Amino acid sequence: MVESFPPLRNDLLLRAARGENTERAPVWVMRQAGRYLPEFREVRALHEFFEVCRTPDLATKITLQPIQRYTGLLDASIIFSDILVIPQAMGMEVLMAPGPHFPDPLVTPADISKLSDVVDVQKELKYVFEAITQTRKELNGEVPLIGFCGAPWTLFAYMIEGGGSKTLQKAKTWIFKYPEESKALLLRIADVCVDFLVGQVKAGAQLLQVFDSWAGELSPHDFSIFSYPTLVHISTNVRRRLEAENLPSTPMTLFAKGANHALGFLAENAGYDVLGLDWVIDPVEARRIVGDKVALQGNMDPNLLYGGRDAIETAVKRMCEGFRKGKGGWIANLGHGITPGVDPEDLRWFFECVHKYSSAIQSS
């Protein structure tokens, strides 16, 4: 059973995720505990990336850094971890040098035998659960804590490509040349995702996000065959497990970057409370497509944070006006993760503008 935690004092995020029109938009950003913060870089100067992930004290410290810096401006915290802890738990070596690198990727389906037959997430990913519990206590109810995982297709692609890729040639070769073996591996990854997300709720996560960062690399047809079924598998089985184990009903967000072609279908069928948007779709169009079936999250271009205060303010005002047209919850965010060169004070301005303009539009 979930531990007893301090009462939550700011539930804007959870209300918006459940579809409510809130008095202003809750706001957080992807990768908000990251390299743009000098205090983060100070920790990383002394510790390797995955050492931080595996050390609950350090993961908690970094998770709290933006909450402490932007007091009263953030409406959520997201646990400091990485989507690639799942391949690690499945028996693969992953290094961060500086980007992700798999020394021994999966080359052919025969290599699947190198993966662990059974993955005990309580053992392999215990450090994430401990960091979540510790962070939830230290947040002291200030804001909700988000847990997350990578989507099976995105993890599958990393495991085969051996790192980042502009073309995903190797991963796509698999799905076209070995479709049945690919589907079986994707489902195997999805089962680990389910266990991992349920474990995060047990540890104290109050909202869950699934990152399908490479969804947009698939055609609509291939997305429907190789990604979508696993996304539904995750949402369906996480909800079933939470109910069966008498755990809190926890909102779930899906961020399928680049798959805007599927927004309506996902809103209707995927089983998530919130759909995250990248910056290449207009909020008005996104709301028209999904109606009030789901809440939306997003979607300012992260590179606008380099454009100066006037550009940020103009973009936030336009974004707020767009998302507030039509019914349904909205969580303000960027359309992808914040990048390392952003001035932390420009991000502060982004938060302040979201507070100002989402409140003004709501009250008008």
KAMOHU-V502824 format. One line per field, one symbol per residue. phi: phi as a letter, one per 30 degrees, with the letter a starting at -180 (. if undefined). psi: psi as a letter, one per 20 degrees, with the letter a starting at -180 (. if undefined). burial: I if it has 24 or more other C-alpha atoms within 12 Angstrom, else O. Layout:
# KAMOHU-V502824
phi->???
psi->???
burial->???
This chain:
# KAMOHU-V502824
phi->.dddbeddcbceeddddcjddcdaddbabdidcaddcddddddddcbdedddedceddddedededdddceicccabbedaaddddedddjcdbccbdddbcdbddcbeddedddddbccddddcedddddddddedddhidbdcccaaddedddedddcdildadchedddeedddbdddddddeddddddededdddddedkdcacbcccdceddcdeddedccceedddedddddddddddchcedcebccccdicddcedddddbdicdbcdcdccbdeddddddcicdbdcbkadeedddcdjddddddddeddddddddjckdbcdaddaddcddddedddededdddeddddddddd
psi->qqrprqqpiojgghghhjjqorhrpqprqpkhnaiiphhghgghhipqgigghjohggggghhighghglpihqjqqppobqhjhghghijqppqomhrppohmrogrhhihiiqphponhhghkhhgghhgggggghhkjgrqpprrrqqggggggghghjaqqhikgghhgghhhmgghghggghgghhhgggggghhghijqiqpppomhkhiiqrgghghghgghhghgggghgggggghjlrqopqpppnnpilhhjgggghhihkqhppqqajjqphggghhgickhqrqpakpphihiiirhggggggggggghghiorqqqpoprriaqqqhjpphhhhgggghhggghhgghhi.
burial->OOOOIOOOOIIIIIIIIIIIIIIIIIIIIIIIIIIIIOOIOOIIOOOOIIIIIIIIIIIIIIIIIIIOOIOOIIIIIIIIIIIIIIIIIIIIIIIIOOOIIIOIIIIOIOOIOOIOOOIOIOOIIIIIIIIIIIIIIIIOIIIIIIIIIIIIIIIIIIIIIIIIOOOIOIIIOIIOOOOOOIIOIIIIIIIIIIIIIIIIIIIIIIIIIIIIIIIIIIOOOOIIIIIIIIIIIIIIIIIOIIOOOOIIIIIIIIIIIIIIIIIOIIIOOIIIIIIIIIIOIIIIIIIIIIIIIIIIIIIIIIIIIIOOOOOIIOIIIIIIIIIIIIIIIIIIIIIIIIIOOIOIOIIIIIIIIIIIIIIOIIOO
